[in-house]
Amino acid sequence: MSIQYRTVARADHPMLLDFMRQLYEEDPAERPVPEEHFRRTLLELEQHPERGTILVMEKDRQIVGYAVLINFWSNECGGNVLTIDELFVAKPRRGQGLGADFVQHVITTKMNDFVALRLEVTPANSRARRLYERLGFSSYKNETLQLRLP
């Protein structure tokens, strides 16, 4: 499979904004995610790469997906945890192994020197859950709780 991965460039922003809209239309968050959040994420990670990165997936010189990767240090894990915050593959390219290839790429390159790789999946997204479980992910014993400020 000839997939290339690279850090997002400014010229990619319009396509990524469209992909981000598609992701949240297909798999909505608990609350609507305004497009301003997408723009802020692109700028924040461009200005502060130590917080994470956005990778684009290219096949045949066309962007076919993206991933938002976020870093944080974990005392429990004893090192950097890399969270796949978002992983999106364009509809026409799904079912071709791109998501699995991406996860394998992150694992084999040991991106950001992580000791653990995490991700979230919505309960309704059974297709993605099957993929992640096939790749070795399993449920974590702790439940994630969140307090969102207005």
Sequence and secondary structure as in RCSB ss.txt:
>XXXX:A:sequence
MSIQYRTVARADHPMLLDFMRQLYEEDPAERPVPEEHFRRTLLELEQHPERGTILVMEKDRQIVGYAVLINFWSN
ECGGNVLTIDELFVAKPRRGQGLGADFVQHVITTKMNDFVALRLEVTPANSRARRLYERLGFSSYKNETLQLRLP
>XXXX:A:secstr
  EEEEE  GGGHHHHHHHHHHHHHHS  SS   HHHHHHHHHHHHH TTTEEEEEEEETTEEEEEEEEEEEEET
TTTEEEEEEEEEEE GGGTTSSHHHHHHHHHHHHTGGGEEEEEE   TT HHHHHHHHHTT    SS        
